């Protein structure tokens, strides 16, 4: 009798596990395609501008990096507050609050674009102060100025993405993102090569594509029956939600920006190493490859944030814990498989980027460290999604500050410039990117979720 009960209990556990795996996959897989297609908008512009010459490529790459660090990362970070607020409101079936949080996010993010614009206005002076070539700085400034119009639709788009994401409505975003990418490629080509605008046309095309994305998603929000419950709002609730938005938005932005900025600092430091051209080339190959892989755990992270916030909002902490276990195991398995494949191909991997034998050999030496980095970074990305779903962004911000700036970067500097390990030391930054925080509850691998108060209530 006991064996029968034990067998039924085991079968029920596997049933719950598989059911949760299907729910996570239905969000994670299409969102990977959404994230890649949105990322390609800027990548396509950089590639087309690169065909105008080496100077243009350098300027556009620097301007893109500058604007990402000072503007786009900040807006994306603030929008992370919606993953907590909207996710839990949807789980609690508080659809009116869900709509209010969405419009509140749009209302709060647009003004944040204004001080960011000032940084772009003075980009050339800031770049020269950092030792950049004045000619490159001037061309980068011109590109950055034309990229300013893209900030405003991007702020709305980030709010819309969270609006659909927290309802698990991923397919509309997928179709719209693909349509936008199909629009962007020919428009960018025309503006760069046929209109005479050259690299400024590449920046302008990004803004046009973001606006198209916003408009198409806006039409779906307005007229789709799937959004009927959540698109309504009361103006008074929108203004009263501002406090709650910034309560989660500020630590969310800090958490994301601390991580993003640390890798930019690392790339800048690589340029100070002996034989900087080789070192920078190798580390760029490693980071480019890691960035391509990043979208796999990022899609799982979005699914984790959505599932955890929905279940906590609905008062189902046990289901949230099952979701945490599922996404952690899936992420770990995927990262190990990817690392094993990369390790087996380490001696030929570098040829995908360069024909230089020295570069290829140095990349092969870095691959074992890359494999460790991929595993750790994948876990970090997914745990960050769980943190956003729970509403622990402030803990994530403190953890990132300690991991990256008190441990990672100092270890990188010590290894590179004192112990002369060169670029190998830089990967310590990624190793310390995984943070497992301890609060009154056990670590994330065995989180005991407790029923939270309804979104918008005190506490």
Beta strands, then each sheet from edge to edge (+ up, - down):
end
